[in-house]
Amino acid sequence: MDKKKNRIGIMGGTFDPIHVGHLILGEAAFWQLKLQSVWYLPSGNPPHKTNRAGRATDGQRIEMVRRAIADNPHFRLSLMEMYEDGYSYTYRTLEQLNQEYPETDFYFIIGADSLFAFDEWREPQRIADACHLVAAVRNQVPDEKLEEALETMSRKYRRRFLKLDTPNLDISSAHLREMIRRKESVKYFLPDSVIDYIREQHIYGS
């Protein structure tokens, strides 16, 4: 019998900036997967995003996440990846979480685009072994294609990959940064507290 009692969702990302799509994804996961909480983990030095020119600093990204989730009692900010030496890798993070919280099942939430690139991640089998993987739908991915990918990955890694039903909100942090640079309105794309902070700090050329 599985003695684990806690169910925690993990939302990793650069959050540069965090936007409503990230928040909706976390909220949907909380309710659909019956989680105790959802932890947002800003990545400090992701190996696939080495060009940080024109981006927010680590401290600014942390503060944007903090402000974005402040009014949600089941969201939590975790900085465990932020100050790692070298690159931050998902398999290391999840294995560390399992060591620190042995009574917890972790649900790692990814977008459909990340699901299709999962084979290219560092140590994908170790990631699959350390958590329940949850993929969210995206506008550009038909349901049949997503279901097929979930089944293929489940067989390949001998772990069940779960589907998260969410509104199809294709919002890109990169696109939002460009909108801010062009002085376009990002209201309703970002929480007001995050918009205010971006203006205060003059992030992304605001």
N, CA, C and O of each residue as an XYZ file, in Angstrom:
824
protein
N       0.838     -1.198      0.000
C       0.000      0.000      0.000
C       0.875      1.251      0.000
O       1.881      1.315      0.706
N       0.478      2.249     -0.803
C       1.228      3.496     -0.874
C       0.921      4.323      0.361
O      -0.230      4.696      0.591
N       1.940      4.613      1.155
C       1.751      5.347      2.394
C       1.840      6.856      2.202
O       1.610      7.620      3.139
N       2.173      7.280      0.994
C       2.279      8.717      0.751
C       0.898      9.360      0.845
O      -0.084      8.828      0.328
N       0.837     10.505      1.508
C      -0.443     11.160      1.749
C      -0.559     12.505      1.050
O      -1.642     12.879      0.600
N       0.539     13.230      0.957
C       0.494     14.575      0.397
C       0.626     14.541     -1.120
O       1.316     13.690     -1.683
N      -0.049     15.481     -1.767
C       0.009     15.608     -3.225
C       0.335     17.066     -3.537
O      -0.469     17.966     -3.296
N       1.539     17.278     -4.082
C       2.015     18.628     -4.350
C       2.272     18.801     -5.843
O       2.919     17.960     -6.468
N       1.766     19.888     -6.408
C       2.048     20.222     -7.795
C       3.292     21.081     -7.895
O       3.535     21.934     -7.042
N       4.082     20.858     -8.938
C       5.302     21.623     -9.168
C       5.193     22.351    -10.505
O       5.012     21.729    -11.552
N       5.306     23.672    -10.453
C       5.321     24.497    -11.661
C       6.695     25.134    -11.778
O       6.998     26.092    -11.068
N       7.521     24.614    -12.661
C       8.836     25.196    -12.886
C       8.821     26.133    -14.079
O       7.942     26.044    -14.936
N       9.781     27.021    -14.133
C       9.869     27.926    -15.279
C      10.724     29.133    -14.956
O      11.064     29.378    -13.799
N      11.068     29.889    -15.993
C      11.821     31.116    -15.743
C      10.902     32.222    -15.239
O      11.345     33.116    -14.518
N       9.609     32.167    -15.617
C       8.633     33.171    -15.163
C       9.165     34.575    -15.426
O       9.352     35.371    -14.506
N       9.403     34.857    -16.704
C      10.082     36.094    -17.103
C       9.285     36.840    -18.173
O       9.754     36.978    -19.302
N       8.056     37.336    -17.825
C       7.445     37.366    -16.498
C       6.430     36.233    -16.308
O       6.025     35.584    -17.272
N       6.028     36.005    -15.054
C       4.914     35.111    -14.764
C       3.636     35.773    -15.279
O       3.471     36.985    -15.143
N       2.737     34.990    -15.866
C       1.512     35.565    -16.438
C       0.297     34.721    -16.038
O       0.428     33.704    -15.357
N      -0.884     35.164    -16.475
C      -2.119     34.510    -16.030
C      -2.193     33.061    -16.498
O      -2.844     32.239    -15.853
N      -1.531     32.734    -17.617
C      -1.523     31.349    -18.068
C      -0.881     30.432    -17.047
O      -1.369     29.328    -16.808
N       0.219     30.883    -16.438
C       0.875     30.096    -15.392
C      -0.046     29.909    -14.193
O      -0.088     28.833    -13.596
N      -0.777     30.954    -13.846
C      -1.646     30.908    -12.673
C      -2.863     30.033    -12.920
O      -3.272     29.273    -12.042
N      -3.438     30.133    -14.099
C      -4.594     29.300    -14.442
C      -4.198     27.827    -14.475
O      -4.954     26.963    -14.032
N      -3.008     27.551    -15.002
C      -2.511     26.179    -15.042
C      -2.370     25.612    -13.624
O      -2.784     24.484    -13.359
N      -1.787     26.396    -12.724
C      -1.633     25.939    -11.351
C      -2.957     25.733    -10.651
O      -3.120     24.774     -9.897
N      -3.909     26.625    -10.893
C      -5.227     26.501    -10.261
C      -5.973     25.279    -10.785
O      -6.601     24.552    -10.016
N      -5.904     25.054    -12.099
C      -6.561     23.882    -12.683
C      -5.964     22.596    -12.130
O      -6.689     21.653    -11.814
N      -4.643     22.559    -12.014
C      -3.985     21.370    -11.472
C      -4.391     21.136    -10.022
O      -4.615     19.996     -9.615
N      -4.487     22.203     -9.249
C      -4.855     22.081     -7.841
C      -6.191     21.364     -7.687
O      -6.320     20.455     -6.867
N      -7.173     21.767     -8.465
C      -8.508     21.191     -8.320
C      -8.647     19.841     -9.005
O      -9.219     18.913     -8.432
N      -8.133     19.719    -10.223
C      -8.317     18.466    -10.960
C      -7.545     17.308    -10.346
O      -8.021     16.173    -10.356
N      -6.363     17.580     -9.813
C      -5.520     16.519     -9.266
C      -5.661     16.377     -7.754
O      -4.997     15.551     -7.128
N      -6.556     17.214     -7.170
C      -6.805     17.158     -5.721
C      -5.502     17.320     -4.923
O      -5.164     16.501     -4.068
N      -4.796     18.394     -5.233
C      -3.510     18.663     -4.603
C      -3.686     19.426     -3.287
O      -4.704     20.080     -3.060
N      -2.673     19.323     -2.434
C      -2.659     20.139     -1.218
C      -2.176     21.560     -1.525
O      -2.644     22.529     -0.928
N      -1.246     21.664     -2.453
C      -0.741     22.979     -2.844
C       0.020     22.852     -4.153
O       0.333     21.750     -4.604
N       0.310     23.999     -4.753
C       1.106     24.062     -5.977
C       2.299     24.969     -5.692
O       2.143     26.116     -5.272
N       3.493     24.432     -5.930
C       4.724     25.188     -5.687
C       5.254     25.741     -7.001
O       5.404     25.006     -7.977
N       5.538     27.048     -7.024
C       6.138     27.703     -8.181
C       7.641     27.809     -7.943
O       8.088     28.423     -6.974
N       8.421     27.195     -8.849
C       9.877     27.142     -8.711
C      10.547     27.928     -9.845
O      10.760     27.378    -10.925
N      10.882     29.200     -9.618
C      11.650     29.916    -10.650
C      13.014     29.249    -10.832
O      13.718     28.984     -9.858
N      13.376     28.981    -12.077
C      14.656     28.323    -12.348
C      15.763     29.365    -12.392
O      15.623     30.411    -13.026
N      16.862     29.068    -11.712
C      17.945     30.038    -11.615
C      18.812     30.109    -12.853
O      19.155     31.201    -13.308
N      19.174     28.955    -13.408
C      20.098     28.929    -14.543
C      19.749     27.753    -15.442
O      20.499     26.779    -15.504
N      18.619     27.830    -16.142
C      18.212     26.698    -16.980
C      19.141     26.520    -18.167
O      19.480     27.508    -18.820
N      19.567     25.297    -18.474
C      20.542     25.081    -19.544
C      20.011     25.424    -20.928
O      20.798     25.688    -21.837
N      18.685     25.426    -21.110
C      18.124     25.692    -22.438
C      17.822     27.178    -22.652
O      17.331     27.554    -23.716
N      18.104     28.025    -21.663
C      17.846     29.461    -21.810
C      19.056     30.231    -21.283
O      19.023     30.819    -20.202
N      20.110     30.207    -22.073
C      21.364     30.813    -21.624
C      21.474     32.291    -21.999
O      22.276     33.010    -21.403
N      20.697     32.758    -22.962
C      20.759     34.168    -23.366
C      19.756     34.967    -22.538
O      18.554     34.927    -22.800
N      20.254     35.689    -21.541
C      19.370     36.403    -20.624
C      19.379     37.910    -20.873
O      18.910     38.680    -20.035
N      19.910     38.331    -22.017
C      19.971     39.767    -22.311
C      18.565     40.352    -22.385
O      17.674     39.760    -22.995
N      18.366     41.510    -21.766
C      17.081     42.188    -21.817
C      16.016     41.564    -20.952
O      14.835     41.882    -21.092
N      16.414     40.679    -20.059
C      15.445     39.986    -19.212
C      15.468     40.562    -17.802
O      16.287     41.421    -17.474
N      14.552     40.071    -16.981
C      14.517     40.453    -15.574
C      15.643     39.748    -14.824
O      16.086     38.669    -15.219
N      16.097     40.368    -13.745
C      17.099     39.727    -12.901
C      16.440     38.606    -12.095
O      15.215     38.493    -12.046
N      17.278     37.784    -11.469
C      16.738     36.715    -10.624
C      15.842     37.291     -9.526
O      14.746     36.790     -9.275
N      16.324     38.338     -8.885
C      15.538     38.948     -7.814
C      14.213     39.500     -8.308
O      13.203     39.404     -7.611
N      14.206     40.076     -9.499
C      12.964     40.614    -10.055
C      11.992     39.500    -10.418
O      10.787     39.635    -10.205
N      12.502     38.406    -10.962
C      11.617     37.273    -11.291
C      11.006     36.689    -10.027
O       9.824     36.346    -10.009
N      11.799     36.576     -8.973
C      11.284     36.074     -7.699
C      10.167     36.973     -7.188
O       9.112     36.492     -6.776
N      10.405     38.283     -7.218
C       9.409     39.210     -6.697
C       8.135     39.195     -7.535
O       7.042     39.329     -6.986
N       8.252     39.034     -8.856
C       7.054     38.957     -9.692
C       6.224     37.721     -9.346
O       4.997     37.797     -9.272
N       6.882     36.596     -9.135
C       6.149     35.391     -8.732
C       5.514     35.602     -7.367
O       4.350     35.256     -7.161
N       6.258     36.159     -6.446
C       5.743     36.392     -5.097
C       4.466     37.233     -5.137
O       3.477     36.923     -4.472
N       4.512     38.300     -5.930
C       3.339     39.171     -6.026
C       2.172     38.474     -6.728
O       1.017     38.642     -6.338
N       2.479     37.700     -7.753
C       1.421     37.063     -8.541
C       0.628     36.043     -7.736
O      -0.575     35.893     -7.946
N       1.286     35.341     -6.819
C       0.614     34.260     -6.095
C       0.212     34.664     -4.675
O      -0.302     33.840     -3.920
N       0.441     35.916     -4.314
C       0.267     36.347     -2.922
C      -1.144     36.124     -2.395
O      -1.314     35.826     -1.213
N      -2.156     36.261     -3.241
C      -3.532     36.168     -2.741
C      -4.135     34.776     -2.898
O      -5.338     34.598     -2.707
N      -3.304     33.782     -3.245
C      -3.817     32.418     -3.405
C      -3.259     31.552     -2.270
O      -2.051     31.317     -2.228
N      -4.097     31.077     -1.355
C      -3.603     30.349     -0.182
C      -2.991     28.989     -0.487
O      -2.254     28.450      0.338
N      -3.285     28.417     -1.668
C      -2.689     27.108     -1.972
C      -1.560     27.186     -3.001
O      -1.144     26.163     -3.543
N      -1.062     28.398     -3.270
C       0.149     28.569     -4.069
C       1.312     28.907     -3.138
O       1.144     29.607     -2.139
N       2.489     28.396     -3.484
C       3.679     28.636     -2.665
C       4.871     28.906     -3.576
O       4.988     28.318     -4.651
N       5.758     29.803     -3.136
C       6.995     30.103     -3.850
C       8.126     29.269     -3.265
O       8.337     29.267     -2.052
N       8.853     28.564     -4.121
C      10.026     27.802     -3.695
C      11.243     28.311     -4.457
O      11.189     28.502     -5.672
N      12.337     28.527     -3.739
C      13.567     29.047     -4.338
C      14.648     27.988     -4.426
O      15.830     28.316     -4.531
N      14.257     26.715     -4.384
C      15.270     25.662     -4.296
C      16.141     25.567     -5.553
O      17.272     25.089     -5.472
N      15.640     26.010     -6.708
C      16.449     25.982     -7.928
C      17.198     27.284     -8.158
O      18.134     27.336     -8.956
N      16.796     28.317     -7.471
C      17.267     29.653     -7.816
C      18.759     29.839     -7.573
O      19.427     30.508     -8.361
N      19.290     29.270     -6.513
C      20.667     29.571     -6.152
C      21.586     28.361     -6.296
O      22.613     28.278     -5.623
N      21.221     27.421     -7.172
C      22.085     26.270     -7.424
C      23.361     26.703     -8.152
O      23.354     27.641     -8.948
N      24.460     25.992     -7.856
C      25.682     26.197     -8.627
C      25.521     25.513     -9.981
O      24.990     24.405    -10.059
N      25.976     26.164    -11.038
C      25.848     25.569    -12.364
C      24.408     25.596    -12.848
O      23.596     26.395    -12.381
N      24.106     24.721    -13.782
C      22.761     24.660    -14.344
C      21.797     23.970    -13.392
O      22.189     23.104    -12.609
N      20.517     24.368    -13.469
C      19.474     23.693    -12.700
C      18.801     22.664    -13.610
O      18.357     22.992    -14.711
N      18.732     21.434    -13.143
C      18.128     20.352    -13.919
C      16.926     19.788    -13.177
O      16.949     19.627    -11.957
N      15.886     19.493    -13.926
C      14.634     19.041    -13.328
C      14.807     17.736    -12.556
O      14.240     17.582    -11.475
N      15.573     16.809    -13.090
C      15.686     15.514    -12.409
C      16.338     15.676    -11.040
O      15.968     14.989    -10.087
N      17.311     16.586    -10.941
C      17.953     16.827     -9.640
C      16.953     17.428     -8.653
O      16.880     17.016     -7.495
N      16.196     18.393     -9.125
C      15.214     19.051     -8.262
C      14.203     18.048     -7.722
O      13.919     18.035     -6.525
N      13.663     17.213     -8.597
C      12.634     16.264     -8.180
C      13.195     15.197     -7.251
O      12.537     14.803     -6.288
N      14.404     14.728     -7.532
C      15.007     13.737     -6.641
C      15.289     14.330     -5.264
O      15.140     13.656     -4.245
N      15.696     15.592     -5.244
C      15.927     16.256     -3.965
C      14.619     16.415     -3.193
O      14.576     16.212     -1.979
N      13.554     16.778     -3.908
C      12.245     16.924     -3.262
C      11.780     15.596     -2.655
O      11.229     15.570     -1.555
N      12.004     14.508     -3.373
C      11.608     13.197     -2.853
C      12.395     12.826     -1.597
O      11.865     12.193     -0.684
N      13.648     13.221     -1.564
C      14.457     12.949     -0.366
C      13.985     13.775      0.824
O      13.915     13.280      1.949
N      13.662     15.041      0.562
C      13.268     15.936      1.653
C      11.835     15.698      2.119
O      11.509     15.946      3.280
N      10.968     15.213      1.208
C       9.555     15.013      1.541
C       9.119     13.604      1.129
O       8.362     13.449      0.171
N       9.585     12.587      1.836
C       9.316     11.203      1.434
C       7.835     10.810      1.503
O       7.438      9.819      0.891
N       7.026     11.559      2.226
C       5.605     11.233      2.345
C       4.758     11.976      1.309
O       3.539     12.064      1.453
N       5.392     12.501      0.282
C       4.687     13.337     -0.693
C       4.806     12.778     -2.103
O       5.871     12.319     -2.517
N       3.703     12.824     -2.829
C       3.706     12.547     -4.264
C       3.769     13.885     -4.992
O       2.967     14.781     -4.728
N       4.718     14.016     -5.906
C       4.877     15.264     -6.647
C       4.325     15.119     -8.065
O       4.547     14.112     -8.738
N       3.606     16.141     -8.496
C       3.003     16.191     -9.830
C       3.673     17.335    -10.586
O       3.441     18.508    -10.292
N       4.500     16.981    -11.555
C       5.260     17.982    -12.295
C       4.461     18.405    -13.523
O       4.153     17.583    -14.387
N       4.127     19.694    -13.594
C       3.202     20.212    -14.602
C       3.985     20.846    -15.748
O       4.804     21.739    -15.532
N       3.726     20.377    -16.965
C       4.420     20.891    -18.149
C       3.393     21.224    -19.235
O       2.257     20.751    -19.196
N       3.805     22.032    -20.189
C       2.955     22.308    -21.338
C       3.088     21.207    -22.378
O       4.035     20.421    -22.349
N       2.133     21.156    -23.292
C       2.166     20.124    -24.326
C       3.439     20.211    -25.157
O       3.968     19.187    -25.588
N       3.940     21.435    -25.389
C       5.169     21.589    -26.170
C       6.351     20.925    -25.457
O       7.218     20.340    -26.105
N       6.384     21.015    -24.139
C       7.445     20.361    -23.378
C       7.304     18.843    -23.420
O       8.300     18.121    -23.388
N       6.085     18.369    -23.491
C       5.862     16.923    -23.573
C       6.504     16.349    -24.831
O       7.151     15.303    -24.782
N       6.323     17.037    -25.959
C       6.864     16.533    -27.219
C       8.389     16.619    -27.266
O       9.028     15.933    -28.063
N       8.971     17.464    -26.408
C      10.430     17.578    -26.356
C      11.017     16.827    -25.161
O      12.204     16.962    -24.866
N      10.197     16.043    -24.479
C      10.632     15.435    -23.215
C      11.836     14.514    -23.401
O      12.691     14.445    -22.519
N      11.921     13.816    -24.509
C      13.060     12.924    -24.758
C      14.389     13.671    -24.768
O      15.438     13.071    -24.530
N      14.355     14.977    -25.040
C      15.583     15.766    -25.141
C      16.022     16.340    -23.791
O      17.100     16.925    -23.689
N      15.197     16.179    -22.765
C      15.554     16.690    -21.442
C      16.701     15.864    -20.865
O      16.912     14.721    -21.271
N      17.428     16.433    -19.935
C      18.480     15.697    -19.244
C      17.842     14.639    -18.330
O      17.015     14.966    -17.478
N      18.231     13.379    -18.511
C      17.776     12.260    -17.683
C      16.247     12.155    -17.620
O      15.673     12.225    -16.533
N      15.585     11.988    -18.763
C      14.119     11.930    -18.739
C      13.561     10.759    -17.930
O      12.514     10.893    -17.297
N      14.248      9.611    -17.942
C      13.744      8.487    -17.161
C      13.768      8.791    -15.664
O      12.855      8.404    -14.935
N      14.806      9.477    -15.210
C      14.892      9.835    -13.792
C      13.803     10.839    -13.415
O      13.286     10.812    -12.298
N      13.461     11.720    -14.348
C      12.352     12.647    -14.104
C      11.048     11.866    -13.956
O      10.286     12.083    -13.014
N      10.804     10.955    -14.897
C       9.569     10.165    -14.871
C       9.480      9.319    -13.608
O       8.393      9.131    -13.062
N      10.609      8.812    -13.144
C      10.615      7.972    -11.951
C      10.376      8.770    -10.669
O       9.972      8.213     -9.649
N      10.627     10.076    -10.731
C      10.591     10.898     -9.516
C       9.275     11.632     -9.304
O       9.096     12.297     -8.284
N       8.346     11.518    -10.263
C       7.115     12.299    -10.136
C       6.023     11.717    -11.026
O       6.247     10.772    -11.782
N       4.843     12.305    -10.914
C       3.772     12.095    -11.879
C       3.860     13.257    -12.871
O       3.805     14.418    -12.465
N       3.993     12.964    -14.137
C       4.091     14.024    -15.145
C       2.705     14.385    -15.656
O       1.900     13.514    -15.987
N       2.444     15.681    -15.715
C       1.130     16.184    -16.089
C       1.294     17.165    -17.239
O       2.000     18.164    -17.104
N       0.655     16.895    -18.357
C       0.762     17.759    -19.537
C      -0.539     18.512    -19.757
O      -1.623     17.930    -19.709
N      -0.422     19.811    -19.998
C      -1.582     20.656    -20.245
C      -1.808     20.810    -21.740
O      -0.864     20.774    -22.529
N      -3.051     20.979    -22.116
C      -3.388     21.152    -23.524
C      -2.898     22.505    -24.010
O      -2.745     23.444    -23.229
N      -2.654     22.591    -25.318
C      -2.282     23.855    -25.948
C      -3.070     23.997    -27.242
O      -3.448     23.000    -27.857
N      -3.317     25.233    -27.652
C      -4.140     25.497    -28.830
C      -3.651     24.777    -30.080
O      -4.445     24.229    -30.844
N      -2.322     24.785    -30.280
C      -1.791     24.280    -31.534
C      -1.658     22.762    -31.551
O      -1.203     22.201    -32.548
N      -2.042     22.087    -30.476
C      -1.899     20.631    -30.398
C      -3.290     19.981    -30.359
O      -4.001     20.137    -29.367
N      -3.696     19.258    -31.413
C      -4.982     18.569    -31.398
C      -5.053     17.540    -30.271
O      -4.040     16.955    -29.889
N      -6.255     17.327    -29.748
C      -6.430     16.390    -28.635
C      -5.911     15.005    -28.972
O      -5.286     14.353    -28.136
N      -6.169     14.543    -30.217
C      -5.745     13.194    -30.593
C      -4.221     13.069    -30.554
O      -3.678     12.054    -30.118
N      -3.547     14.115    -31.015
C      -2.083     14.093    -31.022
C      -1.540     14.080    -29.598
O      -0.572     13.378    -29.305
N      -2.160     14.853    -28.715
C      -1.724     14.902    -27.323
C      -1.957     13.554    -26.652
O      -1.077     13.049    -25.954
N      -3.133     12.969    -26.857
C      -3.441     11.665    -26.258
C      -2.459     10.597    -26.738
O      -2.006      9.758    -25.959
N      -2.140     10.640    -28.023
C      -1.182      9.675    -28.577
C       0.192      9.843    -27.941
O       0.854      8.857    -27.616
N       0.626     11.112    -27.760
C       1.922     11.366    -27.140
C       1.946     10.902    -25.689
O       2.948     10.356    -25.225
N       0.853     11.115    -24.976
C       0.768     10.674    -23.584
C       0.887      9.156    -23.477
O       1.581      8.637    -22.603
N       0.208      8.458    -24.368
C       0.274      6.989    -24.359
C       1.680      6.503    -24.723
O       2.203      5.575    -24.106
N       2.281      7.137    -25.723
C       3.631      6.744    -26.139
C       4.638      6.946    -25.013
O       5.454      6.067    -24.737
N       4.577      8.096    -24.369
C       5.499      8.389    -23.272
C       5.260      7.464    -22.081
O       6.207      7.033    -21.423
N       4.014      7.168    -21.813
C       3.697      6.278    -20.690
C       4.304      4.896    -20.903
O       4.824      4.287    -19.968
N       4.234      4.406    -22.133
C       4.822      3.092    -22.428
C       6.343      3.162    -22.376
O       6.992      2.275    -21.822
N       6.906      4.211    -22.949
C       8.363      4.298    -23.054
C       9.030      4.403    -21.687
O      10.052      3.763    -21.435
N       8.441      5.222    -20.800
C       9.075      5.475    -19.508
C       8.435      4.684    -18.361
O       8.813      4.834    -17.199
N       7.464      3.842    -18.711
C       6.823      2.948    -17.740
C       6.225      3.713    -16.563
O       6.242      3.257    -15.420
N       5.704      4.875    -16.880
C       5.013      5.718    -15.900
C       3.823      6.360    -16.595
O       3.903      6.689    -17.778
N       2.742      6.540    -15.892
C       1.559      7.137    -16.500
C       1.720      8.645    -16.610
O       1.924      9.332    -15.610
N       1.627      9.150    -17.827
C       1.635     10.594    -18.068
C       0.179     11.067    -18.073
O      -0.657     10.506    -18.781
N      -0.115     12.086    -17.293
C      -1.486     12.549    -17.109
C      -1.786     13.765    -17.983
O      -0.890     14.531    -18.338
N      -3.047     13.921    -18.317
C      -3.497     15.079    -19.097
C      -4.243     16.037    -18.186
O      -5.096     15.625    -17.400
N      -3.917     17.315    -18.297
C      -4.584     18.349    -17.523
C      -5.474     19.152    -18.456
O      -4.996     19.749    -19.420
N      -6.767     19.165    -18.167
C      -7.712     19.911    -18.996
C      -7.742     21.358    -18.534
O      -8.151     21.648    -17.410
N      -7.317     22.251    -19.388
C      -7.265     23.672    -19.058
C      -7.781     24.489    -20.228
O      -7.831     23.988    -21.352
N      -8.166     25.739    -19.989
C      -8.508     26.619    -21.122
C      -7.310     26.755    -22.050
O      -6.165     26.780    -21.599
N      -7.576     26.842    -23.334
C      -6.501     26.953    -24.315
C      -5.995     28.392    -24.390
O      -6.378     29.156    -25.276
N      -5.137     28.739    -23.453
C      -4.573     30.084    -23.420
C      -3.119     30.033    -23.869
O      -2.233     29.687    -23.088
N      -2.886     30.372    -25.101
C      -1.515     30.381    -25.611
C      -0.888     31.747    -25.345
O      -0.925     32.639    -26.193
N      -0.328     31.890    -24.182
C       0.313     33.145    -23.792
C       1.797     32.879    -23.632
O       2.188     31.947    -22.928
N       2.612     33.669    -24.264
C       4.053     33.485    -24.239
C       4.708     34.630    -23.474
O       4.412     35.799    -23.720
N       5.606     34.285    -22.540
C       6.358     35.324    -21.831
C       7.177     36.154    -22.811
O       7.298     37.369    -22.653
N       7.744     35.495    -23.830
C       8.542     36.222    -24.821
C       7.693     37.254    -25.553
O       8.138     38.377    -25.790
N       6.466     36.869    -25.911
C       5.577     37.805    -26.599
C       5.183     38.957    -25.675
O       5.084     40.103    -26.115
N       4.959     38.654    -24.397
C       4.604     39.708    -23.455
C       5.758     40.690    -23.259
O       5.539     41.897    -23.155
N       6.988     40.170    -23.209
C       8.145     41.073    -23.100
C       8.200     42.026    -24.285
O       8.489     43.213    -24.128
N       7.920     41.497    -25.468
C       7.946     42.336    -26.665
C       6.821     43.363    -26.634
O       7.015     44.509    -27.040
N       5.643     42.960    -26.152
C       4.531     43.910    -26.031
C       4.905     45.055    -25.090
O       4.597     46.215    -25.363
N       5.569     44.724    -23.983
C       5.965     45.752    -23.025
C       6.984     46.693    -23.655
O       6.920     47.906    -23.456
N       7.923     46.134    -24.412
C       8.919     46.986    -25.080
C       8.265     47.948    -26.073
O       8.718     49.077    -26.256
N       7.184     47.474    -26.713
C       6.480     48.306    -27.698
C       5.453     49.220    -27.037
O       4.682     49.890    -27.724
N       5.440     49.249    -25.703
C       4.514     50.107    -24.937
C       3.052     49.723    -25.165
O       2.167     50.573    -25.069
N       2.797     48.461    -25.464
C       1.426     47.980    -25.624
C       0.871     47.535    -24.276
O       1.630     47.194    -23.369
N      -0.437     47.540    -24.148
C      -1.075     47.151    -22.901
C      -0.980     45.639    -22.690
O      -1.257     44.856    -23.599
N      -0.587     45.244    -21.483
C      -0.582     43.822    -21.115
C      -1.579     43.561    -19.983
O      -1.511     42.538    -19.302
N      -2.504     44.503    -19.799
C      -3.531     44.323    -18.773
C      -4.328     43.054    -19.074
O      -4.661     42.770    -20.225
N      -4.622     42.309    -18.032
C      -5.322     41.016    -18.061
C      -4.431     39.864    -18.507
O      -4.788     38.705    -18.296
N      -3.275     40.150    -19.122
C      -2.291     39.098    -19.383
C      -1.458     38.820    -18.129
O      -1.041     37.690    -17.875
N      -1.231     39.885    -17.354
C      -0.440     39.800    -16.132
C      -1.276     40.316    -14.970
O      -2.124     41.187    -15.162
N      -1.051     39.787    -13.752
C      -1.708     40.390    -12.588
C      -1.312     41.856    -12.459
O      -0.192     42.232    -12.805
N      -2.222     42.677    -11.966
C      -1.940     44.107    -11.833
C      -0.709     44.357    -10.971
O       0.067     45.272    -11.246
N      -0.526     43.545     -9.924
C       0.625     43.738     -9.039
C       1.935     43.523     -9.779
O       2.937     44.171     -9.476
N       1.928     42.605    -10.759
C       3.126     42.344    -11.558
C       3.352     43.481    -12.550
O       4.486     43.911    -12.759
N       2.282     43.964    -13.156
C       2.402     45.102    -14.078
C       2.979     46.315    -13.352
O       3.868     46.992    -13.869
N       2.469     46.583    -12.150
C       2.971     47.721    -11.372
C       4.457     47.562    -11.070
O       5.214     48.529    -11.151
N       4.873     46.361    -10.726
C       6.276     46.121    -10.384
C       7.177     46.293    -11.607
O       8.267     46.858    -11.507
N       6.720     45.805    -12.758
C       7.494     45.966    -13.998
C       7.698     47.451    -14.304
O       8.781     47.861    -14.723
N       6.663     48.244    -14.094
C       6.780     49.685    -14.329
C       7.720     50.329    -13.324
O       8.553     51.160    -13.685
N       7.582     49.938    -12.054
C       8.431     50.520    -11.000
C       9.907     50.240    -11.270
O      10.762     51.103    -11.072
N      10.187     49.029    -11.722
C      11.571     48.579    -11.914
C      12.090     48.849    -13.326
O      13.266     48.626    -13.611
N      11.216     49.325    -14.204
C      11.587     49.567    -15.610
C      12.142     48.308    -16.260
O      13.179     48.340    -16.923
N      11.436     47.200    -16.059
C      11.863     45.912    -16.634
C      11.383     45.819    -18.079
O      10.313     46.324    -18.419
N      12.173     45.178    -18.918
C      11.851     44.958    -20.336
C      11.692     46.264    -21.100
O      10.981     46.316    -22.104
N      12.341     47.305    -20.637
C      12.253     48.572    -21.330
C      10.944     49.299    -21.117
O      10.565     50.164    -21.907
N      10.244     48.939    -20.029
C       8.950     49.581    -19.752
C       9.162     51.028    -19.347
O       8.196     51.740    -19.072
